Amino acid sequence: MNFLRWTKHHLGLNKSMNEITLNLETVCGNNIYTRADGKVLYDMIEESLKKYDQVIIQFNDHEIASESFLDEAIVEHYFKDNSDDVKNRIILRGVTKPDQILLGTIFEYRKRLENKEAKRFAKQTKHALPTLPA
């Protein structure tokens, strides 16, 4: 399932008893451009995931349009070792259409990059294995 369809699917998810809403404006203010800015939200999401079943990030239709910020703050969570757990626990609300498209583009790029890295690693590992005598 691609990121945009996944996001739209989760926007309508029923509320859980154990959830927190992180308001983008409250957490980040106007600091929504750099990776360092995104790291603030990333860390807040990370801490919230330890305490809550679901973490809702409320964008309030505030357009970000910064690849660096969105990659660091949001997309990075989907490429960690425990990303399968995270996929069902982070919910994005009030994301503008341009930011939905940008998030999808970043996600797809990172997925392709990860696949390339995996193939390169597999190739290196294959060449590094000793051959057994016949």
C-alpha positions as CSV (number, residue, x, y, z in Angstrom):
1,M,0.0,0.0,0.0
2,N,1.5,3.4,-0.9
3,F,2.0,6.1,1.7
4,L,-0.8,8.4,0.5
5,R,-3.4,5.6,0.5
6,W,-2.1,4.5,3.9
7,T,-2.3,8.0,5.3
8,K,-5.9,8.6,4.0
9,H,-6.9,5.2,5.5
10,H,-5.5,6.1,8.9
11,L,-7.0,9.6,9.0
12,G,-10.4,8.1,9.8
13,L,-9.2,5.7,12.4
14,N,-11.3,5.4,15.6
15,K,-10.0,7.0,18.7
16,S,-8.2,4.7,21.1
17,M,-8.4,5.3,24.9
18,N,-4.6,5.8,25.1
19,E,-3.7,8.4,22.6
20,I,-2.0,11.8,22.4
21,T,-2.4,14.6,19.9
22,L,0.7,16.6,19.1
23,N,-0.3,20.0,17.6
24,L,2.4,21.0,15.1
25,E,2.1,24.7,15.9
26,T,2.4,24.1,19.6
27,V,5.4,21.7,19.3
28,C,7.3,23.5,16.6
29,G,6.0,27.0,16.2
30,N,7.4,28.5,13.0
31,N,10.5,26.1,13.1
32,I,9.3,23.9,10.3
33,Y,12.0,24.0,7.7
34,T,15.2,22.2,8.6
35,R,16.2,18.7,9.7
36,A,17.0,20.2,13.1
37,D,13.5,21.6,13.3
38,G,12.1,18.2,12.3
39,K,14.2,16.4,14.9
40,V,12.2,18.3,17.6
41,L,9.0,16.8,16.4
42,Y,10.6,13.4,15.8
43,D,11.8,13.2,19.4
44,M,8.4,14.2,20.7
45,I,6.8,11.5,18.6
46,E,9.4,9.0,19.7
47,E,8.8,9.8,23.4
48,S,5.0,9.7,22.9
49,L,5.2,6.3,21.3
50,K,6.7,4.9,24.5
51,K,3.7,6.1,26.5
52,Y,0.7,6.0,24.1
53,D,-0.9,3.5,21.8
54,Q,-1.5,6.1,19.2
55,V,0.2,9.4,18.4
56,I,-1.9,11.9,16.4
57,I,0.0,14.7,14.7
58,Q,-2.3,17.6,14.0
59,F,-1.1,19.8,11.1
60,N,-4.2,22.0,11.2
61,D,-3.9,22.5,7.4
62,H,-0.6,24.4,8.0
63,E,1.5,23.8,4.9
64,I,5.1,22.7,5.6
65,A,6.5,22.2,2.1
66,S,10.0,21.4,3.5
67,E,11.4,18.0,2.4
68,S,14.0,18.1,5.2
69,F,11.5,18.8,7.9
70,L,9.0,16.2,6.8
71,D,11.6,13.5,6.2
72,E,13.2,14.0,9.6
73,A,10.0,14.5,11.6
74,I,7.6,12.0,10.0
75,V,9.0,9.7,7.3
76,E,12.1,8.7,9.4
77,H,9.8,6.8,11.8
78,Y,8.7,4.4,8.9
79,F,12.3,3.3,8.2
80,K,13.4,2.3,11.7
81,D,13.7,-1.3,12.9
82,N,10.3,-1.2,14.6
83,S,8.6,0.5,11.7
84,D,5.8,-2.2,11.4
85,D,4.6,-1.3,14.9
86,V,4.8,2.5,14.1
87,K,2.8,2.3,10.9
88,N,-0.5,1.7,12.9
89,R,0.3,4.0,15.7
90,I,1.2,7.4,14.0
91,I,-1.8,9.2,12.6
92,L,-1.5,12.4,10.6
93,R,-4.4,14.9,10.6
94,G,-5.0,18.1,8.8
95,V,-2.2,17.6,6.3
96,T,-2.6,19.8,3.2
97,K,-2.8,18.2,-0.2
98,P,0.7,19.5,-1.3
99,D,2.2,18.1,1.9
100,Q,0.4,14.8,1.4
101,I,2.0,14.6,-2.1
102,L,5.4,15.7,-0.7
103,L,5.2,13.1,2.1
104,G,4.4,10.4,-0.5
105,T,7.3,11.5,-2.7
106,I,9.7,11.4,0.2
107,F,8.4,8.0,1.4
108,E,8.7,6.4,-2.1
109,Y,12.2,7.9,-2.6
110,R,13.4,6.5,0.8
111,K,11.8,3.1,0.0
112,R,13.7,3.0,-3.3
113,L,16.9,4.0,-1.6
114,E,16.5,1.4,1.1
115,N,15.9,-1.3,-1.6
116,K,19.0,-0.2,-3.5
117,E,21.0,-0.4,-0.2
118,A,19.7,-3.9,0.5
119,K,20.6,-5.1,-2.9
120,R,24.1,-3.6,-2.7
121,F,24.5,-5.2,0.8
122,A,23.3,-8.6,-0.5
123,K,25.7,-8.4,-3.4
124,Q,28.7,-7.5,-1.1
125,T,27.8,-10.3,1.3
126,K,27.5,-12.8,-1.5
127,H,31.0,-11.9,-2.8
128,A,32.4,-11.9,0.8
129,L,31.3,-15.5,1.5
130,P,34.2,-18.0,1.2
131,T,33.8,-20.7,-1.4
132,L,33.9,-24.3,-0.3
133,P,36.2,-26.7,-2.1
134,A,34.3,-29.2,-4.3
